[in-house]
Amino acid sequence: MNSFKPESITFSKGDLIFSEGDMGSVAYMITKGTVNIVKQIHGINNVLATLGPGEIFGEMAIISKNPRVAGAEAETSCTLMVLTAKLILTLLKKSHPTVFHLTRVLAARLATANKNITENRSGNIWMTMCRLLDLKYRIFTNSPDPDKDFGVNYKEFCSELTTIINISESEVERMITAACSFNLIKKSKMVSRVYLSIIDPEHFLEVSETLSNDVNRFVGNNCYSEYVDIQDFSDMFDSLPELIYKKIGVGDFPEDICVLHKGATVKWAEKKGDDYFQENKRKRKSIEELEGVNDIVFVDIGTLKQVFSRLGYYKLGILLTIAEEDGRDRILATISEKIANAITKESKGLDAIDQNEADEVEEELLEIIREIKSGNRE
């Protein structure tokens, strides 16, 4: 078989494509039909996922050089394109060498984690989730890829965890909601995707362990499904988290629906120190005092919409790249999801931005803001 010219192979419904524990020399891309990914857990054959046309499976065993962590069976009659190890590794090697190395490390670590979790699962699925998230977040933060995401992809993480420990996505979502309410992690929405980030990576596993008994007591019940975090609440009513926080701050929300987990909150507060909770109001800036893109948090949305329409997509992409978190959130809150999608796809990494050009765009931003505001005063 020519390793660089993929060939096709067909399977009938119910045929075994490969077994869990096999060494992998090829992966497959589905061109027609559907395939079940299956795994034996405590003697029971579980269907972890059903894949369709365009999806690839079996590649992890090649990248990690470990046995396959799950089997594959034809759910329907299907046609698969065979992707040889040589082809996959050649394509990977065309990427940055460090990215290629990290891909192999990640695949190997996930395979090891899967083996340990499957063989030694003690019922503590909360800590299983936390350890996997900790691993993926450390790999994310150490990645040199300038085009990497804004955190651990929420949807992909939920899918991986359900595959590894055979629990429902609703169970995973309840634990994620719990972790957010304990202020261990943060969910951030960037355009149409949601990302997870760990707030205090150094102490994440330690604090998670102290909460373990409380959380596992409720896993499988409806405890956390009755709660909602600020991000999800704002999505329910087509609002913004910033607006919800503002309403909570001025007392518009009833006190009995705004609750914090005592143990997690006390631990977090101790790390912050007493001074953190003293009044330290951020001084507002006048239009004349604005210094850069991060100061657009002091500019109203209506004005920013006019400014961004005059700047155009390209310059807006530069601003989005150089802005810090608050400034970036303000930009994304002002523009439509469709425009945000286009800009984030086309925007360059920070290293690729010409600093002189960025300074000019930032100055133009401030000039247009002042022009519009001065016109409104007249």
N, C-alpha and C positions, 0 to 999 in steps of 0.2 A: 504494500500500500504506500503511495506517495504521501509523505507526512505533510506536504504543503498543498495538497489538493484534496480537500475533504470529500469523502465518499458517503453515500447514504445507505442506511440499513433499515429494514422494516421488521416490526414485531406485531404479533397478533394479540388481541385482548387477553390479559392474564399472564402473558409471557414475562419471565424474569429477565431483566436487563443486566443487573449485577446484584450481588449480595452484600449485606453489611459485613465488614471485616475483610473483603477482597482488597488486594492491592490494585491501585488504579493506574492503568496505562493509557486510557482514553477518557475523554469527556464527551458529552453529546449536546447538540442543539436540536430542539424539536422543530420540525418543519410542518408536521401534520399530526393531529391527534393529541392525546393527553397521557401524562405519565404520573404515577403515584410514587412519592418518596416515602419509604416505609422503614420502621425501626422496631426492633424487639425490646420492649421494656417490661421487666418482671414477667417474661414469658408470654406477653401479649403483643401481637403484631399491630402496630399503630400506624395509621396513615398520617404523616406529618404535614404533607403538602401535596397538592395536585397542580402540576405544571402544564402549560399549554404552548402553542406555537411561538417561536422566538426566544423561549427561555432555555438557559444552559444549566446543566447539572453534571455532577461528577468531577468538577474541576478541582475541588479542595484536596482530594487525595493526590493529585498530580503535583500541586503547588507545595503541599506540606510533606510529601513523600511518606505519608502515613496511611494505614488501612482506611477503607471507606467507613465513615461513621454511620451510614444508613444505606439501605438497599433501594432499588428502583424497579418498579413493575409497570407494564403497559396497562393503563386503565382502559384504553380503547385501542383499536388498531392504530398504529402510529408509524411515522417515518422520521428517522433521526439522522442528522448529519454527524458523522464521527469526527471528533476533534482530537488529534493525537497529542501526546505529551510534548513532542518536539514542536508542534505548531503553537501550542499554548505558551510554552516557555520562550519560544522565539519572539512571540508578540509581547510578552512581558518584558523581555530583555531590551526591547526597543524603547521602553520607558526609562526614566531616570534610574541609574543603578541603585540608589538608596530606596526609591519607591519599590523597585523589584525585590530588594532584600526585605523591606518591611512587610510586603505582601506575603512572602514565604514565612516570616516570623509570625504574623497574625494567623495565617492558616494553621501553622503548627500548634500555636497556643490554643486556638479554638478547638482543634482536634483533641488536644490533651485535656482541656477543660471539659469537653463533651464526654470523654472516657471516664474521667473522675466523677463527674456529676451522675452519669448513668449508673456506675458501679457502686458509688458510695452515697447516693442520695439519702439524706437522713430525714427528709420531710421539711427541712429548712429552706424552702424555696425563696424566701425573702433574701437570705444571704447569698444564695446562688445567683439571683438577679443582681445583687449589689456587686458581687465579685466580677461578674461578666461585664457590667457597666464600667467598673473601675478599670478593668483591663482594656476595654475598647476606648475609654476616654484617654488613658495614658498613651495609647498608640496614636490616637487622634492628635493630642497636643504635641507629640514628638515628631509628627510627620512633617517632612520638609516641602511637601507639595504646596505650591503657592495657590493652587486652585481648589484646595480642600474645602469641605463644607464648614458650616458654622457650629458644629458640634456632632454628637452621635445621632445619626438619622433615627428618629423615633419609630417610624414604621418598620424599618429594617431590623432594629433592635428587638422589637416585639416579636417579629417573625422568627428571628434567630432563637430567642429564648423559648418560644413555644416549641420549636424544633428540638432543642437540646433537652428540655426537661418535661416535655409532653403535658403542658397545661394550656388552658384556653387563653385566647387573647384578652378576654374580659378579666381573667385573673391577673394577667400582666398589667393591664390598664389600672386595676384597683391598686396594685402595689406601686405603680408609678405615681398615681394620685397621692398615695400615702407618703411617698418619698418627697413629693413637692410640698405637701402640707407640713412635713417635718423640717422643711427648709434645707434638705440635703441636696436636692437637685433643682434645676430650673428648666422649664420647657419654653423654648423660644420659637415663634412662628416667623419664618422667613419666606415671604411670598406664599406659595401653596404647601410648603413643607414645614414639618415640626422637628426641632432638634433638641437633644438633651445635653445639658452640661452639669458638671458637678461643682457645687458652690465652694466647697472646701476640700479639695482632693487629698490633702495631707491627712485629714482626720476622718475622711468619709467612711472607711470600713470600720474604724473604731466606734464611731457614733452609730452606724448601722447595726453593729453587733449588740449595742446596749438596747436598741429598739426591737431587736429580733423577736423576743417573746411576745411583745404586744402585737406586732404585725401578724405573725404566724397564727396567733389565736383567732384572727378574723379572716384569714385567707380561705376562700371557698364560701364565706357567708356574704351578706349584702352590706356589711359595714361601710366599706369605702365607696361602694357604688352610690351611696346616698349623699356623698360629698362631692364638691366640685371646686377646682381651683380658680383663681382669678382669670387666667387666660381662657379656660373653657367657658366660664360664666360670661365673659365679654363676647366670645364667639356666639353663644346662644342668642344674644340680643343684638348682634351685629354692631358691637361697640368696640372700645379700645381699653386694654388693661389700665392705661394711664388715667383714663376718665373714671374707671371704677375705683382705683386707689384714691383719686381726688375726692370722690363722693364719700368714701369711707373716712377719709381724713377730716372732712367737715361735719361728720356725724350724720350723714343722710341714710346710712345703713343701720338697721337695728343691731344692738350689741350682741344679741343672743344668736345671730347667724354668722358672726365673725369670731371663729375660735382658733386657738393655737394648741399644739401638742405640748404639754407642760415640760416633760423631760427634754425633748429635742430643743425647745425654745430656750430653756435655761442654759443648756450646754452651749448653744450658739451665742447667747447673750454674754456668757462668761468670756468667750473668746474675743468678743467685740470690745469689752471693757465699759466702765461706767460712763466715760466721756461721750461714747458713741450715741447715747440716748439723751444727751442734753440738747436743748434747742440750738440748732445751728442752721438757721434759715439761709438758703442760697440767695444771695443778693441778685435782684433782677437787674438787667442791663437795659439801658435806653438804646434806641436805634443807633445813636452816635457812638455808643460804647462797644458795639459789636466788633469782635476781632477776627472771627473765622467761622468756618462751617459748623463747628460744635455749638456756637452761640445761637443757631437757628431755633433752639428750644425756647427762646424768648420771643420768637416771631409767630404771629397767628397763622393758622392753617390757610386762611383765605389769601393772605399775602404771599405765602410760600407757593401756592398753586400758580399764581400769576408769574412769580419769579422762575419757577421750574419750566413753565411753558415757554418762556423766552430763552432760557439757557439751552434747551434741547437735550436729547438723550445722551449724547457723547459726553458733554460737560457734567451732566447729572451723574453719569457713571463714574467720573473722576472724583466728584464730591462724595459719592457713596463709598468709594475705596479708601479715601483719606480720613473720612469722618470716624470719630470714636463711637461707642455704642449708643449713647443718647442721641447724638446727631444723626446716626444712621437710622435709628428707630423713627426719628422725626421725619426723615425723608420718606421712608417706606410707609409711614402713616398718612402721608400727604398725597402720594401718587396711587394710581389704580394698580391692582394686582397684575394686570396684563402688561402694563408699562414696567413695573418692578421686575417681572419675569424677564422681559427683554433686556433690561439694563444689567441685571445680575449675570446674565449669560455673556454679555458683551464686555462687561467691565474688566479691566486688567487687574493683576495682582499688584500689591503695594510696591514691590520691587521694580515693576515695569513702568511705574508712573514717573514721568519727567517732573522733577520738583519745581522747575521754573514754570512749566505749564500749569501745574497744580496751584501754584501761588497766584497766577493770573486768573484762573477760573474762580478761586476763592475770593479774590478782590472784585471780580465782576459780579459775583453773587451779592456781596455787600453793597456794591454800587446800585444794583437794581432794587434791592430791598429799600435802601434810603430814598431812591427816586420815587418808588411807589408810595412809600409812607409820607414823603413830603408832599406829593401830589394829593393824597387823601386829606392832609391838613389844610391845603389850599382850597 
